[in-house]
Amino acid sequence: MGFFQRINGALARFMYGRNGWDQLNQALFRGYLILWIAEIILFFLHKGMAVRFLQGVLLFLMIAIFFRCFSKSLSRRRAENQKWVNWYCGVKNRSAGAKARHADKEHKYFTCKNCKAICRVPVGKGKIVITCPKCGAQIQAKS
């Protein structure tokens, strides 16, 4: 067995039962890289106080990334990751839906004040009363 295969096996044994690299760690690392680039730019612009602040934030982020990566408390780390994934997917889906609604010129979209459901009606029907399909609330609007 070669040298690198032994190192690979040792690393695999060490990481067994630990959290590892999940989606939240990836997002934290991307944020770390962005702040690191900002720190370099501010350093060359001689902004000492801002650089020191960013160095503190970067240190905190790196500690958080390593803590999450090597943590043996899998249930807590998985719960944190699941909250992150749910939030991120919600933001991603809302922005994709908003982009699609903006591109649709044949319909007008209204949001129900009670349940926040999005109701679609054809453009050019004049003043209408829309009934929310989710909660049954009435929306008076001009299409």
C-alpha positions as CSV (number, residue, x, y, z in Angstrom):
1,M,0.0,0.0,0.0
2,G,1.3,3.4,-1.0
3,F,2.0,6.4,1.2
4,F,-1.0,8.4,-0.1
5,Q,-3.3,5.5,0.3
6,R,-2.3,5.1,4.0
7,I,-2.9,8.8,4.5
8,N,-6.3,8.6,2.8
9,G,-7.2,5.6,5.1
10,A,-6.1,7.4,8.2
11,L,-8.1,10.5,7.2
12,A,-11.1,8.4,6.5
13,R,-10.8,6.7,10.0
14,F,-10.4,10.1,11.6
15,M,-13.5,11.6,9.9
16,Y,-15.7,8.6,10.7
17,G,-18.6,9.8,13.0
18,R,-17.9,13.4,12.3
19,N,-20.1,15.9,10.4
20,G,-17.8,16.7,7.4
21,W,-18.5,19.1,4.6
22,D,-22.2,19.9,4.2
23,Q,-24.1,22.7,2.4
24,L,-23.9,25.1,5.3
25,N,-20.2,24.7,5.5
26,Q,-19.9,25.3,1.8
27,A,-22.0,28.5,2.2
28,L,-19.8,29.6,5.2
29,F,-16.7,29.0,3.2
30,R,-18.0,31.0,0.2
31,G,-18.8,33.9,2.6
32,Y,-15.3,33.5,4.0
33,L,-13.7,33.8,0.6
34,I,-15.8,36.9,-0.3
35,L,-14.8,38.6,3.0
36,W,-11.2,37.6,2.5
37,I,-11.1,39.3,-0.9
38,A,-12.7,42.3,0.6
39,E,-10.1,42.3,3.3
40,I,-7.3,42.2,0.8
41,I,-8.8,45.1,-1.1
42,L,-9.3,47.2,2.0
43,F,-5.7,46.4,3.1
44,F,-4.3,47.9,-0.1
45,L,-6.6,50.9,0.3
46,H,-5.0,51.4,3.8
47,K,-8.3,51.1,5.8
48,G,-6.8,49.7,9.0
49,M,-9.9,49.6,11.2
50,A,-12.0,47.9,8.6
51,V,-9.2,45.3,8.0
52,R,-9.0,44.5,11.7
53,F,-12.8,44.1,11.9
54,L,-12.8,41.8,8.9
55,Q,-9.9,39.8,10.3
56,G,-12.0,39.2,13.4
57,V,-15.0,38.1,11.3
58,L,-12.8,35.8,9.2
59,L,-11.3,34.2,12.3
60,F,-14.8,33.6,13.7
61,L,-16.0,32.1,10.4
62,M,-13.0,29.8,10.1
63,I,-13.5,28.6,13.7
64,A,-17.2,28.0,12.9
65,I,-16.3,26.0,9.7
66,F,-13.8,23.8,11.5
67,F,-16.1,23.3,14.5
68,R,-18.9,22.2,12.2
69,C,-16.7,20.0,10.1
70,F,-15.1,18.1,12.9
71,S,-18.1,18.0,15.2
72,K,-19.3,14.6,16.4
73,S,-22.8,16.0,17.4
74,L,-24.3,14.8,14.1
75,S,-28.0,15.4,15.0
76,R,-27.3,19.1,15.9
77,R,-25.2,19.7,12.8
78,R,-27.7,18.0,10.5
79,A,-30.6,20.1,12.1
80,E,-28.5,23.3,11.5
81,N,-27.8,22.2,7.9
82,Q,-31.5,21.4,7.3
83,K,-32.6,24.8,8.5
84,W,-30.0,26.4,6.2
85,V,-31.2,24.3,3.2
86,N,-34.8,25.0,3.8
87,W,-34.2,28.8,4.1
88,Y,-31.9,28.8,1.0
89,C,-34.3,26.8,-1.2
90,G,-37.2,29.1,-0.1
91,V,-35.2,32.2,-1.1
92,K,-34.1,30.6,-4.4
93,N,-37.7,29.4,-5.3
94,R,-39.2,32.8,-4.4
95,S,-36.7,34.6,-6.6
96,A,-37.2,32.2,-9.5
97,G,-41.0,32.6,-9.2
98,A,-40.7,36.4,-9.1
99,K,-38.6,36.3,-12.2
100,A,-41.1,34.1,-14.0
101,R,-44.1,36.3,-12.9
102,H,-42.3,39.4,-14.1
103,A,-41.7,37.9,-17.5
104,D,-45.4,36.9,-17.9
105,K,-47.1,39.8,-19.7
106,E,-50.5,38.0,-20.2
107,H,-51.4,37.7,-16.5
108,K,-51.4,39.9,-13.4
109,Y,-50.5,38.6,-10.0
110,F,-52.0,39.5,-6.7
111,T,-51.0,38.4,-3.2
112,C,-53.7,37.4,-0.7
113,K,-53.4,39.5,2.5
114,N,-54.5,36.7,4.7
115,C,-52.5,33.7,3.6
116,K,-49.9,35.3,1.3
117,A,-50.9,33.0,-1.6
118,I,-50.3,34.3,-5.1
119,C,-53.3,34.6,-7.4
120,R,-53.1,34.9,-11.1
121,V,-55.7,36.6,-13.4
122,P,-55.7,37.6,-17.0
123,V,-54.7,41.1,-17.9
124,G,-57.4,43.5,-19.3
125,K,-60.5,42.3,-17.5
126,G,-61.1,45.6,-15.7
127,K,-62.1,45.8,-12.0
128,I,-62.6,42.3,-10.6
129,V,-63.1,40.5,-7.3
130,I,-60.7,37.6,-6.9
131,T,-61.4,34.8,-4.5
132,C,-58.2,33.3,-3.0
133,P,-58.1,29.6,-3.7
134,K,-56.4,28.8,-0.4
135,C,-58.3,30.7,2.2
136,G,-61.4,32.0,0.3
137,A,-60.7,35.7,1.0
138,Q,-61.9,38.3,-1.4
139,I,-59.5,40.6,-3.2
140,Q,-60.8,43.6,-5.2
141,A,-58.4,44.7,-7.8
142,K,-57.9,46.0,-11.4
143,S,-56.4,43.6,-13.8
